[in-house]
């Protein structure tokens, strides 16, 4: 019964969240232009989301739930500050109000899914938040490192199909497609590196970016040797770096 009461309480929280946002939006926008503060507040939310995803990946639902609670609080602080008083670039963004309702709803849904023993669905809710926040930023002409990392993750998804099914070496088009997808991933990570001058001296960030470059250096060798096993090893290594990029900076 306690689990059922917990779910009911969370559903009530979903309703209260939606009501609060509706009241917040209905009061009308106030004028301000604190883009740096906006980005910092969103990063506070995202940092807890990344931590929760890390715990979910390791099947630690209890710690993930703690991070989700912190994420909910961080979002509450963001909504209080920027729900009405949004920066200039976001004032005409039609996605903004949807974001204000969608994010807290998905946070609560992720918590419910953890209680139901479905960490995969909970993680899906957090990934949806990440994509939604990126879409809102880009819709207003704002791009952060997290958005670039999202692009790199998408490029990795396109490349990973060759892990279990290496290109047919007798089909030049297939080999070219593999080479282009590998190059696209490298280009995405290079762009992320260029977007993060403040991280240029970060040992962790450099290890990931330089590790990607070192792994991609084997792609021409694998193609020249028609080496399926080398391709698999390269993609597995790239996936490891890509996952860490997402968990640390996405």
Backbone as a ProteinNet text record, in pm:
[ID]
protein_1_A
[PRIMARY]
XXXXXXXXXXXXXXXXXXXXXXXXXXXXXXXXXXXXXXXXXXXXXXXXXXXXXXXXXXXXXXXXXXXXXXXXXXXXXXXXXXXXXXXXXXXXXXXXXXXXXXXXXXXXXXXXXXXXXXXXXXXXXXXXXXXXXXXXXXXXXXXXXXXXXXXXXXXXXXXXXXXXXXXXXXXXXXXXXXXXXXXXXXXXXXXXXXXXXXXXXXXXXXXXXXXXXXXXXXXXXXXXXXXXXXXXXXXXXXXXXXXXXXXXXX
[TERTIARY]
82.1	0	85.8	201.7	286.5	332.8	363.6	404.9	292.9	169.4	55	33.7	45.5	29.6	136.5	259.6	369.4	339.7	287	254	143.1	41.2	-68.8	-17.5	73.6	130.3	206.8	279.7	356.1	264.3	153.8	58.9	-3.4	-30.2	-82.3	21.1	148.8	254.1	257.7	234.7	229.5	122.2	4.6	-104.8	-68.1	-6.6	29.9	136.5	229.3	333.5	271.7	183	118.9	37.3	-31.6	-111.8	-23.4	87.3	178.2	235.2	272	328.2	223.1	101.4	-5.2	-27.3	-25.9	-42.8	74.1	194	315	311.7	273.7	269.3	157	45.4	-70.6	-46.7	49.1	73.9	143.1	193.8	252.7	401.7	473.9	619.2	666.7	777.9	847.9	970.2	1019	1129.5	1262.5	1352.6	1487.8	1571.9	1702.4	1787.9	1912.9	1893.9	2004.1	2033.7	2094.2	2120	2220.7	2323.4	2424.1	2361.4	2276.1	2209	2114.6	2047.1	1959	2037.1	2149.2	2230.2	2284.7	2324.5	2376.9	2268.3	2146.6	2036.4	1999.3	2000.5	1973.7	2083.9	2207.8	2319	2306.4	2255.9	2234.3	2135.1	2029.2	1930.5	1996.4	2070.5	2131.3	2234.4	2306.1	2409	2347.6	2232	2163.3	2105.8	2061.9	2011.8	2123.9	2241.2	2354.7	2392.3	2391.6	2424.4	2322.6	2194.6	2088.8	2105.3	2137.8	2158.2	2275.9	2380.4	2494.2	2454.9	2376.7	2331.7	2236.2	2149.8	2059.6	2138	2243.2	2328	2390.3	2421.3	2481.6	2377.9	2250.9	2140.4	2130.2	2162.4	2149.7	2031.5	1913	1791.8	1778.2	1828.7	1815	1888.8	2014	2090.8	2037.3	1986.3	1924.7	1803.8	1726.2	1608.3	1649.1	1759.9	1809.3	1844.6	1912.6	1949.9	1827.8	1726.6	1603.2	1533.9	1539.9	1481.8	1557.8	1689.2	1770.9	1744.3	1723.9	1692	1558.6	1460.9	1329.5	1343.2	1425.2	1445.4	1515.6	1615.5	1686.9	1594	1504.2	1409.1	1310.2	1270.5	1182.5	1245.7	1376.4	1447.8	1455.1	1478.1	1482.5	1347.9	1241.4	1107.8	1066.4	1103.8	1069.8	1138.9	1261.6	1339.1	1309.5	1289.4	1279.2	1146.5	1051.5	923	854.6	852.2	796.8	906.8	1016.5	1121.8	1227.2	1188.8	1279.5	1372.4	1492.8	1584.1	1525.6	1576.5	1526.5	1515.4	1617.2	1619	1505.9	1450.8	1350.3	1207.3	1190.2	1056.6	958.3	1008.6	918.5	924.1	985.1	1003.9	877.4	809.6	683.8	703.9	824.8	851.6	869.1	882.9	922.9	819.9	694.3	590	577	588.3	584.6	695.9	814.4	928.1	896.8	833.6	805.7	714.5	626.6	537.7	602.9	672.3	724.7	834.6	927.7	1043.5	1002.4	927.8	892.5	804.5	720.3	636.8	722.5	824.6	912.2	999.6	1036	1113.9	1032.1	907.6	821.6	796.7	776	754	876	995.6	1117.5	1124.4	1085.1	1084.7	986.8	870.1	770.9	825.9	893.5	947.2	1057.3	1135	1234.6	1164.6	1058.7	983	917.2	886.8	830.2	937.3	1063.1	1171.6	1199.2	1176.8	1200.3	1302.6	1428.7	1530.6	1547.9	1517.9	1531.7	1431.9	1307.8	1205.7	1237.8	1287.7	1327.4	1436.8	1534.6	1642.3	1587.8	1488.9	1427.2	1363.8	1301.9	1243.5	1349.9	1464.3	1572.2	1635.9	1648.6	1700.8	1605.1	1475.8	1377.3	1388.9	1415	1436.3	1558.5	1664.7	1787.4	1762.8	1692.9	1664.1	1570.4	1474.2	1380.6	1447.5	1534.8	1606.8	1694.8	1757.8	1842.2	1758.4	1641.1	1553.8	1509.1	1480.4	1440.3	1555.2	1674.2	1789.5	1813.2	1814	1844	1734.7	1612.1	1503.4	1517.7	1602.7	1628.3	1769.7	1836.8	1970.1	2077.9	2055.7	2153.9	2206.4	2337.2	2396.5	2505.9	2498.4	2596.6	2672.4	2773.9	2850.5	2759.2	2660.5	2568.4	2497	2465.6	2397.8	2492.6	2617.6	2716.6	2740.6	2745.8	2763.7	2644.6	2526	2407.1	2423.1	2476.5	2502	2605.4	2709.4	2812.3	2752	2665	2598.9	2516.4	2448.4	2369.8	2459.7	2574.9	2669.9	2724	2740.3	2787.1	2681.7	2556.6	2448.5	2448.1	2479.6	2484.7	2603.4	2712.3	2833.5	2826.9	2756.8	2761	2697.1	2620.9	2559.9	2666.3	2787.3	2894.5	2970.5	2931.2	2999.6	2973.3	2847.8	2811.1	2799	2798.4	2787.4	2885.3	3013.2	3113.9	3077.8	3130.1	3093.8	3134.5	3056.6	3089.3	3205	3320.8	3441.2	3434.2	3344.3	3329.9	3228.8	3173.7	3080.6	3141.4	3198.6	3263	3170.6	3042.8	2949.3	2938.5	2941	2932.6	3057.9	3172.7	3298.6	3302.1	3257.4	3252.5	3158.4	3043.5	2947.1	3007.4	3076.5	3142.1	3245.7	3328.8	3432.4	3370.8	3262.3	3197.3	3133.8	3074.2	3013.1	3119.6	3233.1	3343.6	3395.6	3409.1	3457.3	3357.5	3228.3	3124.9	3131	3156.2	3168.4	3291.3	3402.1	3521.9	3501.2	3431.5	3405.6	3317.9	3220	3131.7	3209	3295	3373.2	3473.2	3531.5	3623.3	3551.5	3428.3	3350.2	3321	3291.6	3268	3393.1	3507.6	3633.7	3652.3	3621.4	3636.4	3537.5	3422.8	3321.3	3352.3	3450.6	3475.5	3617.1	3654.5	3790.2	3819.2	3715.7	3736.7	3776.8	3746.6	3780.8	3909.1	3976.1	4093.1	4203	4206.9	4308.7	4255.1	4128.9	4070.9	4125.9	4188.3	4248.9	4144.1	4027.8	3922.2	3870	3841.2	3788.3	3889.6	4015.5	4120.4	4136.6	4124.4	4138.1	4031	3910	3800.5	3817.6	3842.6	3855.5	3976.4	4088.2	4208.8	4195.5	4120.8	4097.9	4015.7	3917.7	3837.8	3926.3	4011.1	4100.1	4195.2	4248	4340.9	4271.4	4147.6	4074.2	4039	3998.9	3961.2	4080.5	4200.5	4319.5	4334.2	4266.8	4274.6	4174.6	4081.7	3981.3	4043.3	4131.2	4193.1	4271	4333.6	4409	4314.2	4200.5	4102.7	4047.6	4023.1	3970.7	4074.4	4199	4304.9	4326.8	4314.7	4337.8	4210.7	4096.4	3965.9	3949.8	3977.5	3986	3857.1	3769.4	3642.3	3663.8	3755.8	3778.8	3830	3916	3967.6	3855.3	3766.1	3652.3	3567.4	3542.3	3463.1	3531.7	3661.3	3735	3733.7	3750.6	3749.6	3613.7	3506.4	3372.4	3341.5	3382.5	3361.5	3434.3	3557	3632.7	3567.2	3523.3	3456.3	3327.1	3254	3130.7	3159	3268.1	3305	3331.2	3408.7	3434.9	3305.4	3221.4	3097.1	3004	2992.6	2909	2958.3	3089.1	3145.5	3124.8	3135.6	3106.8	2964.1	2870.1	2729.7	2709.3	2770.9	2751.4	2821.8	2925.8	2999.8	2957.5	2924.6	2905.3	2776.3	2699.3	2581.7	2458.9
-120.4	0	125.8	121.4	240.8	282.6	184.4	216.8	284.5	235.2	295.1	438.8	461.5	597.1	688.6	633.8	713.8	757.2	664.9	697.3	800.7	785	881.4	1019.6	1024.3	1153.4	1217.5	1135.1	1188.6	1238.6	1167.3	1213.8	1346.5	1360.7	1488.6	1599.2	1564.2	1662.1	1703.9	1607.9	1642.5	1748.4	1729.3	1824.8	1960.6	1959.7	2086.6	2158.7	2083.7	2145	2214.2	2143.2	2200.5	2324.4	2318.9	2433.9	2553.4	2527.3	2635.7	2703.1	2622.8	2680	2761.8	2711	2785.2	2921	2924.8	3051.9	3144.6	3086.2	3164.8	3231	3154	3207.6	3309.5	3284.6	3371.1	3511.1	3526.2	3657.7	3750.2	3695	3778	3793.5	3819.8	3829.2	3959.9	3953.3	4071	4087.8	4207.8	4232.6	4219.8	4142.6	4128.1	4063.7	4066.1	4004.2	3950	3844.2	3782.8	3647.1	3647.8	3522.5	3437.4	3500.6	3424.9	3356.5	3428.9	3368.8	3257.4	3277.5	3175.2	3047	3061.2	2943.9	2874.5	2953.6	2894.7	2817.7	2871.9	2804.1	2673.9	2677.2	2554.4	2451.9	2497.3	2405.2	2339.1	2412.5	2353.2	2238	2258.6	2151.4	2033.9	2066.1	1961.3	1880.6	1945.3	1873	1761.2	1787.1	1683.5	1575.9	1616.1	1518.1	1423.4	1479.2	1393.5	1298.3	1349.6	1263.3	1151.3	1185.4	1083.6	978.9	1023.6	928.7	836	890.6	806.2	699	736.7	638.9	537.5	583.3	489.6	390.6	439	350.7	241.9	276.8	180.3	107.9	124.9	57.2	95	219.9	267.2	363.8	306.3	385.5	480.7	442.5	527.7	659.6	652.2	775.2	854.4	783.8	854.1	934.3	876.1	945.5	1070.1	1061.2	1178.2	1290.3	1254.5	1355.4	1413.1	1331.3	1381.9	1482.4	1458	1553.6	1686.7	1676.6	1798.1	1867.5	1787.6	1843.3	1916.6	1859	1923.2	2057	2060.7	2185.8	2289.4	2244.5	2336.1	2391.4	2304.4	2353.4	2452.5	2426.9	2520.5	2658.9	2660.3	2787.9	2855.8	2774.9	2831	2890.3	2814.1	2859.4	2984.2	2992.2	3110.9	3234.7	3215.9	3329.7	3363.7	3258.6	3282.4	3238.3	3195.6	3155.9	3271.3	3387.7	3507.3	3596.5	3603.3	3700	3637.5	3603.4	3532.4	3628.2	3581.9	3667.5	3707.1	3814.9	3872.6	3769	3686.6	3593	3491.2	3468.3	3363.3	3416.8	3548.5	3605.8	3563.8	3538.7	3499	3348.9	3274.2	3130.4	3055.1	2995.8	2926.2	2801.2	2748.2	2626.3	2654.9	2780.2	2813.6	2768.4	2801.4	2764	2611.3	2545.2	2398.6	2343	2401.1	2358.3	2371.9	2482.4	2505.9	2398.8	2343.4	2236.5	2099.5	2080.6	1949.5	1902.2	1990.8	1948.3	1895.2	1970.3	1915.2	1791.5	1785.7	1666.8	1543.5	1558.4	1445.7	1408	1505.3	1473.6	1384.2	1421.8	1340.9	1203.8	1200.9	1073.2	982.7	1040.6	961	901.6	979.6	929.3	813.9	826.4	718.6	592	608	491.6	422.7	498.5	437.2	353.1	406.1	331.1	206.5	209	92.7	-5.3	26.5	-60.8	-53.7	63.5	81.1	193.7	167.6	271.5	311.2	219.4	251.8	359	347.6	446.8	579.1	572.1	693.1	766.3	690.6	751.5	814.6	749.6	804.7	940.2	957	1085.9	1194.1	1158.2	1256.1	1290.6	1191.5	1220.1	1312.9	1292.9	1379.3	1522.6	1538.7	1673.3	1737.3	1660.9	1712.4	1760.1	1680	1716.9	1837.5	1843.2	1954.4	2086.2	2085.4	2207.2	2255.1	2160	2195.8	2258.2	2202	2255.6	2397.7	2424	2559.1	2656.4	2618.5	2707	2735.5	2631.9	2649.6	2727.9	2713.1	2789.7	2938.8	2974.1	3115.1	3157.2	3073	3108.8	3100	3018	2999.8	2856.8	2841.3	2708	2698.4	2595	2570.3	2441.4	2414.9	2291.4	2169.5	2173.1	2059.5	2028.8	2131.4	2110.6	2045.8	2089.2	2029.5	1883.4	1854.5	1715.2	1631.1	1689.1	1618	1582.6	1675.1	1648.3	1536.7	1540.9	1436.3	1300.3	1296.2	1170.2	1117	1206.4	1164.4	1110.4	1174.2	1125.9	988.5	966.7	835.8	729	763.4	667.6	624.4	718.4	684.2	594.2	613.3	534.6	394.9	382.1	257.5	140.3	168.3	58.8	-31.7	20.9	-58.1	-143.5	-136.4	-217.5	-366.7	-401.6	-541.8	-579.5	-481	-508.2	-419	-455.6	-375	-357.9	-255	-230.2	-345.9	-365.8	-464.7	-408.5	-469	-415.2	-418.8	-498.4	-505.9	-403.4	-324.1	-217.7	-82.2	-13.3	115.9	214.9	212.9	306.7	282	155	121.1	166.2	147.6	189.8	342.4	410.3	556.5	605.6	539.2	579	564.3	453.4	433.6	542.4	570	671.5	808.8	840	969.7	981.8	874	877.8	892.9	826.7	841.8	985.5	1041.3	1179.2	1276.9	1249.9	1337.9	1339.5	1222.9	1219	1298	1279.3	1354.1	1504	1546.1	1688.4	1744.5	1665.5	1711.6	1731.6	1636.9	1648.2	1762.9	1781.4	1893.7	2026.7	2035.8	2158.2	2181	2074.6	2087.5	2138.5	2088.1	2132	2282	2328.1	2469.9	2557.1	2499.5	2575.4	2587.7	2514.5	2508.2	2552.2	2677.4	2721.7	2714.8	2732	2726.1	2586.4	2485.5	2347.3	2299.3	2388.7	2346.9	2289.9	2334.4	2284.5	2176.8	2140.8	2037	1900.4	1833.7	1703.6	1603.1	1604.9	1509.1	1537	1662.9	1697.9	1666.4	1701.3	1675	1524.7	1446.8	1301.2	1247	1299.5	1251.1	1296.7	1426.2	1479.5	1420.2	1415.5	1359.4	1209	1143.3	1000.3	970.6	1055.6	1040	1054.6	1156.6	1179.1	1061.2	1007.8	895.2	770.7	746.4	628.5	643.5	762.5	783.7	770.2	786.9	772.9	631	535.8	396.4	365.7	456.3	429.6	408.6	497.8	472.4	341.3	306.8	180.6	61.5	70.8	-38.6	-54.1	59.1	53.7	-5.1	40.3	-8.6	-158.2	-207.3	-349	-432.5	-366.1	-434.6	-516.6	-452.3	-520.2	-498.9	-598	-588.4	-577.1	-655.6	-654.4	-518.3	-456.7	-325.7	-222.2	-232.1	-140.3	-155.8	-279.8	-302.3	-243.2	-262.6	-210.8	-58.1	0.8	147	201.8	141.8	192	173.1	60.6	38.9	145.4	177.3	280.4	417.5	447.1	574.5	585.4	476.8	477.3	509.7	455.8	482.2	630.8	690.6	834.1	914.5	870.4	942.4	939.4	824.7	813.6	907.1	912.8	999.3	1147	1181.5	1319.9	1358.5	1267.2	1293.9	1305.9	1217	1215.4	1330.7	1383.5	1493.3	1631.6	1637.9	1770.3	1784	1676.6	1680.4	1740.9
0	0	0	71.7	78.5	-59.4	-146	-282.3	-358.9	-338.7	-407.2	-360.7	-228	-175.4	-231.7	-247.3	-301.7	-444.6	-523.5	-663.1	-669.4	-582	-579.6	-543.7	-445.1	-404.7	-519.5	-594.9	-707.2	-817.3	-839.4	-940.6	-899.6	-769.4	-721.2	-741.6	-725.4	-747.6	-893.5	-983.4	-1126.1	-1152.2	-1090.4	-1110.5	-1052.9	-933.2	-870.2	-949.3	-1008.6	-1091.2	-1211.2	-1280.8	-1399.2	-1362.3	-1248.2	-1204.7	-1173.4	-1104.5	-1067.5	-1190.6	-1289.3	-1412.2	-1484.7	-1489.8	-1557.5	-1491.7	-1358.4	-1287.3	-1312.7	-1318.1	-1340.2	-1476.4	-1577.3	-1713.3	-1726.9	-1660.5	-1675.5	-1622.4	-1529.5	-1473.4	-1571.6	-1684.1	-1787.9	-1770.3	-1880.7	-1875.5	-1815.2	-1745.6	-1698.7	-1787.9	-1800.4	-1890.8	-1817.7	-1875.1	-1821.7	-1929.6	-1910.3	-2010.4	-1942.6	-1865.5	-1792.8	-1854.4	-1973.4	-2043.6	-1968.2	-1911.4	-1836.8	-1715.6	-1644.8	-1530.3	-1571.5	-1684.3	-1740.3	-1768.9	-1838.9	-1873.9	-1749.6	-1649.5	-1526.4	-1452.5	-1450.5	-1382.3	-1452.4	-1585.8	-1662	-1638.5	-1629.3	-1606.1	-1469.1	-1370.7	-1238.7	-1248.7	-1326.2	-1348.6	-1421.3	-1527.1	-1610.4	-1533.6	-1442.1	-1367	-1282.9	-1225	-1146.6	-1238.8	-1357	-1453.2	-1495.5	-1522.6	-1561.6	-1449.2	-1326.4	-1212.2	-1198.6	-1213.8	-1205.2	-1313.8	-1434.9	-1544.9	-1515.4	-1455.2	-1418.8	-1319.4	-1219.9	-1120.9	-1183	-1271.4	-1339.3	-1424.1	-1489.4	-1570.4	-1483.6	-1358.2	-1265.5	-1180.4	-1215.2	-1147	-999.4	-968.9	-831.7	-825.2	-810.6	-813.5	-696.3	-578.8	-461.3	-480.3	-525.5	-546.2	-665	-765.4	-878.2	-830.2	-741	-688.5	-609.7	-538.3	-464.5	-561.8	-670.6	-769.2	-840	-859.1	-919.9	-828.7	-699.5	-605.5	-610.7	-618.5	-630.8	-763.7	-866.7	-998.2	-993.7	-924.2	-910.5	-839.2	-734.1	-660.9	-748	-824.1	-912.6	-1019.5	-1069.5	-1168.8	-1106.6	-982.3	-914	-902	-870.4	-861.1	-997.4	-1101.3	-1236.4	-1275.3	-1252.1	-1292.9	-1217.5	-1090.5	-1012.3	-1067.9	-1113.4	-1162.5	-1307.9	-1390.8	-1535	-1596.4	-1514.3	-1568.1	-1640.3	-1577.4	-1641.3	-1696.7	-1625.1	-1652.3	-1742.9	-1864.3	-1953.7	-2028.1	-2064.6	-2141	-2276.4	-2329.3	-2454.4	-2565.3	-2581.5	-2694.4	-2688.2	-2570	-2553.5	-2551	-2563.2	-2545.9	-2654.3	-2774.8	-2884	-2910.5	-2820	-2840.4	-2797.4	-2894.8	-2866.4	-2781.3	-2777.7	-2700.4	-2551.3	-2515.3	-2378.4	-2275.1	-2298.4	-2202.8	-2194.3	-2308.4	-2308.5	-2221.3	-2231.5	-2150.1	-2001.5	-1963.6	-1822.3	-1763	-1844	-1798	-1814.2	-1925.9	-1962.1	-1867.5	-1832.7	-1752.8	-1615.9	-1534.6	-1403.3	-1412.3	-1515.7	-1534	-1558.6	-1641.9	-1672.2	-1553	-1471.1	-1351.2	-1258	-1236	-1149.5	-1212.4	-1343.6	-1412	-1397.1	-1405.3	-1389.5	-1249.4	-1150.4	-1012.8	-996.9	-1056.5	-1051.4	-1115.2	-1228.2	-1298.1	-1217.7	-1143.5	-1055	-949.5	-891	-789.8	-847.8	-977.2	-1044.4	-1091.4	-1065.1	-1108.4	-1256.6	-1317.7	-1460.1	-1483.4	-1450.3	-1469.6	-1615.1	-1707.2	-1848.8	-1890.8	-1841.2	-1874.5	-1805.7	-1682.9	-1611.5	-1688.1	-1736.5	-1814.5	-1942	-2002.3	-2122.5	-2096.5	-1979.5	-1944	-1932.8	-1875.1	-1859.6	-1994	-2080.5	-2214.7	-2290.6	-2270.7	-2336.8	-2286.5	-2156.5	-2101.9	-2166.1	-2175.8	-2236.5	-2379.7	-2456.4	-2594.9	-2601.2	-2510.5	-2509.8	-2475.4	-2375.3	-2338.2	-2453.3	-2520.8	-2635	-2745.9	-2770.6	-2875.4	-2842.3	-2714.5	-2674	-2696	-2653.7	-2672.5	-2819.9	-2898.9	-3041.1	-3111.7	-3064.8	-3122.2	-3098.7	-3002.8	-2973.9	-3012.6	-3089.4	-3135.8	-3030	-2926.4	-2819.5	-2828.1	-2827.1	-2830.6	-2726.2	-2644.1	-2540	-2570	-2490.4	-2506.4	-2499.2	-2410.7	-2396.5	-2527.2	-2604.7	-2732.9	-2833.8	-2831.5	-2920.6	-2884.9	-2755.3	-2711.8	-2755.9	-2752.3	-2801	-2948.6	-3027.3	-3168.9	-3185.4	-3101.5	-3108.1	-3074.7	-2974.6	-2939.7	-3055.6	-3127.1	-3243	-3353.1	-3373.3	-3473.8	-3434.4	-3304.4	-3258	-3282.9	-3263.6	-3289.7	-3436.1	-3523.9	-3666.8	-3697.9	-3624.5	-3650.1	-3589.6	-3476.6	-3400.4	-3475.3	-3579.6	-3655.7	-3717.5	-3732.6	-3792.4	-3691.4	-3565.3	-3465.3	-3486.9	-3503.5	-3522.7	-3669.7	-3757.7	-3901.4	-3976.3	-3975	-4045.7	-4192.9	-4256.6	-4396.8	-4488.1	-4590.9	-4693.3	-4776.1	-4762.3	-4826.1	-4978.2	-5030.2	-5176.1	-5229.1	-5140.6	-5180.6	-5144	-5239.5	-5210.3	-5140.7	-5174.9	-5112.2	-4962	-4921.5	-4780	-4705.9	-4767.1	-4705.5	-4692.5	-4796.4	-4792.4	-4684.1	-4669.8	-4567.8	-4428.6	-4405.2	-4275.5	-4249.7	-4347.9	-4331.8	-4306	-4374.3	-4356.3	-4218	-4170.2	-4036.7	-3928.7	-3947.6	-3852.1	-3853.9	-3973.5	-3986.4	-3925.7	-3942.4	-3887	-3734.5	-3675.8	-3530.3	-3485	-3555.6	-3521.6	-3533.8	-3637.4	-3658.6	-3546.9	-3502.9	-3395.6	-3266	-3233.5	-3109.9	-3119.9	-3236.9	-3256.5	-3236.8	-3285.3	-3267.2	-3119.6	-3046.7	-2902.3	-2832.1	-2874.1	-2815.7	-2837.5	-2958.3	-2990.5	-2912.6	-2875.3	-2802	-2654.1	-2605.9	-2461	-2425.8	-2456.2	-2423.5	-2274.3	-2191.4	-2046.9	-2001	-2084.4	-2048.3	-2115.2	-2187.5	-2264.1	-2175.2	-2049.9	-1957.2	-1862.9	-1881.5	-1796.5	-1836.8	-1742.5	-1772.4	-1818	-1754.7	-1791.4	-1932	-1960	-2091.8	-2200.9	-2177.1	-2276.6	-2299.5	-2192.9	-2208.1	-2301.1	-2288.3	-2372.4	-2516.4	-2536.3	-2671.4	-2743.4	-2674.1	-2736.6	-2757	-2667.5	-2684.3	-2808.1	-2835.8	-2957.3	-3080.6	-3081.1	-3195.7	-3215.9	-3106.1	-3116.5	-3170.4	-3125.7	-3173.4	-3321.4	-3362	-3502	-3595.9	-3543.8	-3627.9	-3681.4	-3617.4	-3663	-3773.8	-3799.8	-3902.1	-4039.9	-4087.1	-4219.6	-4223.5	-4112.6	-4106.7	-4117.8	-4048.6	-4054	-4194.9	-4261.9	-4397.9	-4492.9	-4480.2	-4568.5	-4551.7	-4427.1	-4398.8	-4407.3	-4428.9	-4427.6	-4299.6	-4190.5	-4061.2	-3981.3	-3983.3	-3910.4	-3760.6	-3706.3	-3562.4	-3515.7	-3593.4	-3556	-3555.6	-3651.7	-3654.6	-3528.9	-3489.7	-3369	-3246.7	-3234.5	-3119	-3117.2	-3233.9	-3242.6	-3200.2	-3248.8	-3216.4	-3068.8	-3011.8	-2868.4	-2787.2	-2827.5	-2756.7	-2773.5	-2894.4	-2918.2	-2837.3	-2828.5	-2749.1	-2602.7	-2552.4	-2413.6	-2392.5	-2482.2	-2472.1	-2488.5	-2580.4	-2609	-2488.6	-2424.5	-2305.5	-2193.4	-2178.4	-2074.8	-2108	-2234.7	-2274.9	-2237	-2261.9	-2230.3	-2079.4	-2002	-1857.2	-1787.4	-1849.8	-1786.4	-1837.9	-1966.3	-2027	-2108	-2119.5	-2204.4	-2138.1
[MASK]
++++++++++++++++++++++++++++++++++++++++++++++++++++++++++++++++++++++++++++++++++++++++++++++++++++++++++++++++++++++++++++++++++++++++++++++++++++++++++++++++++++++++++++++++++++++++++++++++++++++++++++++++++++++++++++++++++++++++++++++++++++++++++

